[in-house]
Amino acid sequence: MTALKLRSTRVGIVCRISSKNTVSVVVQTLKTHTRYKKLVKVSKKYLVHCDDESSFKEGMKVRIKSCRPISKQKSWYVEEVVN
């Protein structure tokens, strides 16, 4: 039997509509500083594949899910729009 691989998901905000079928999503997480033990906000941008580029606007909150590599930088796709 083969083990199922769980796909990781993240929630972020659309910051840019890059090109056809691609949006840029910013994901913010909280990490603890190694020395000072204080919570620090860390943000990272992901290029995300989407089927309808016209339905997404900047500032929308979306859930993204990992997938096989679509291009050199894209290996995520939009799973759903979160309210």
C-alpha positions in Angstrom: 0.0 0.0 0.0 1.2 3.5 -0.7 0.9 6.3 1.8 -1.3 9.3 0.8 0.6 12.5 0.6 -1.3 15.4 2.2 -1.2 18.6 0.3 -0.5 21.7 2.4 -2.9 24.6 2.4 -2.4 28.3 3.2 -4.7 31.3 3.5 -3.6 34.6 2.1 -4.6 37.8 0.3 -4.3 38.5 -3.4 -1.8 41.3 -3.9 -1.4 41.3 -7.7 -3.0 39.9 -10.8 0.2 38.9 -12.6 -1.0 37.6 -16.0 -3.5 35.2 -17.5 -4.3 32.4 -15.0 -1.8 33.7 -12.4 -2.3 35.7 -9.3 0.2 36.7 -6.6 -0.8 35.9 -3.0 0.8 37.1 0.2 0.7 34.7 3.2 1.5 36.0 6.7 2.6 33.7 9.5 3.8 34.3 13.1 7.2 33.0 14.0 9.1 33.2 17.3 12.4 35.0 17.2 15.2 32.5 18.1 17.0 34.8 20.5 14.3 37.1 22.0 11.3 34.8 21.9 9.1 37.5 20.6 6.4 36.8 17.9 7.4 38.3 14.5 5.2 38.6 11.4 6.8 36.9 8.4 5.2 37.3 5.0 5.9 35.4 1.8 4.6 35.8 -1.8 3.4 32.8 -3.8 2.6 32.7 -7.5 -0.7 30.8 -7.7 -2.5 29.3 -10.7 -6.2 30.1 -11.1 -8.7 29.2 -13.8 -10.6 32.5 -13.9 -8.4 35.6 -13.7 -11.4 37.9 -14.0 -13.1 36.7 -10.8 -10.2 37.6 -8.6 -9.5 41.2 -7.4 -6.7 42.6 -5.2 -7.5 42.3 -1.5 -9.5 39.1 -1.7 -8.8 36.4 0.9 -8.2 33.0 -0.7 -7.1 29.5 0.3 -4.3 28.0 -1.8 -3.3 24.4 -2.1 0.0 22.9 -3.2 0.1 20.9 -6.4 2.6 19.5 -9.0 4.8 22.2 -10.5 2.9 24.1 -13.2 5.8 26.3 -14.2 9.2 27.3 -12.9 7.7 29.3 -10.0 4.1 28.1 -9.8 3.3 25.1 -7.7 0.1 26.3 -6.0 -3.5 26.7 -7.1 -6.5 28.6 -5.7 -8.8 26.2 -3.9 -11.5 28.6 -2.8 -12.3 32.2 -1.9 -12.6 32.7 1.9 -15.0 35.3 3.3 
